[in-house]
Amino acid sequence: MALSFFIQALVSDPNVKHETIKDGYRFEVKLVDGRKQGVYVREGRKDFEGEELIVVYTVCGTANPKNYENALRLNARISYGAVAIYDIDGKPCFVMTDSILAKNVSSAALRKSVLTLADKGDWLEKQISSEDLR
């Protein structure tokens, strides 16, 4: 799939910088309060039926077992994306993530996913740490 076609909706935004990485892109989204949040868009995963997915995620900080219950409860309240734990550089980290069926991806859907996860991921990062880590 030519993911690069859909990236154009984000590249034109002056508050979004991007770079190409293995299997996708990394976006740096400048938020309204001056903070920044990195968001990754990757290809190469498949759902349980074998259909290709576009995975969008942002790292929100180190996953500490004392926060697991709060993260699971947050999943029940958020309407877009989900909180998960990914291993980043060998360490468990909380992430906000969203998956889009590749055959259904659109520029508008990808833009909304990246910008929403940047905002919500930064909010979660602030709950975990006072630093602007990502």
N, C-alpha and C positions, 0 to 999 in steps of 0.2 A: 504494500500500500504506500502511496506517496503522501506521507504525513506532512512533508514540507509544504504542500499546497495549503493545508489548513493552518499552518503556522503564521501565514501572512496577516491574519486578523489580530495577532498579538504583536507582531513585529512593528506594526504601524503605531502602536500605543507608546507615547513618549515616556510613560512610567514603567515600561517593561524593556529589559535588556535580555538578550538570549545568546546562547552558545550551543553549538552542536556537540553532543557527547555520544559515547557508544550506545547504540540502540535508541537514540532519541535526542532530546533537547533539555537544557536547563535554562529556566527563566529566573531572572531576578526582578521581583515586583516591588516597586517603591510604593509604600503605603502612605495614607494621609497624615499619619503622625510622624513621618520622617524615618520610620523603621523600614527595613527591607525583609523580604521573605523569598527564599529560593524554592522554586517549584520545578519538579522533574516530569517530563512527558516521555514515556517509553513504549516501544513496540516489542513484540516478541512473546507475549504471554497469550495463553488460550484459556477459554472457559471450559467447563466440564463437558461441553458438547464439541469441543475442538475449534470453536470459532475464535478468530483473532480479536484481541483486546488492545485498547490503548489505555495504559495505566498512568494516572496523574497522581503525584504525591508530593508532600512537603514534610520535611523533617522538623519536629517540634521540640526535641530535647531528649535527654536520656530517660529511658523507661525505668522507673523505680517501682519495685513491687508495692510500696505503700500507696502508689497512685493508680494501681490497676483497677480497683473497684470504681473509683471516680471516672476513669476512662470508659469503662463498660457502661456506666450509668449515662455518661455523656452521649454515647452511641444511641441510646434510646431517645434522646431529646433532639439531636441534630437532624435537619431535614435534607442535608446535602453532604454526600461523602460519608466517611466513617473513620473512626480512630482505630489504628492498628499498631502493631509492633513489628518493625523491620530491623534486621541486623545491619547496621551501618558501620563500616570499618571495624567489624568484629564486636560492636557494642549494641545492645538492644536499645532502640530509640522509638519513642512515640512518633507516629506519622498521621497526618490526615491524608486519606486516599480516596480516589474515585476511579472507577473503571467504565470505559465506554466501548461498546461493540464497535470494532473497526469499520464494519460495513454501515454503521449508522452515524459515524462521526461527521460533524459539520464544523465549520469555522466558529459559528456562534456557540455551539455546545462546548468546544474545546476552550474557547475564550472564557466562558462562564466558569468552567471547571477550574482553570488555572487561577483566575482572579478570586473566585470564592475560596478555594483552598488556601491561597496566600493570606487572605484576610482571616479566615477561621483558624488556620494553622498558626499564625502569629498570635492570635488570642490565646490558643492553647499553650504556645511557647511562653507567653507572659505568665500563665498560671503555674508553669513548672519552674521558670527562672526569670529573674528580672533583666537578664542580659538579652541583647538582640543577637542570638547565636547563629541564625541561618538567614 
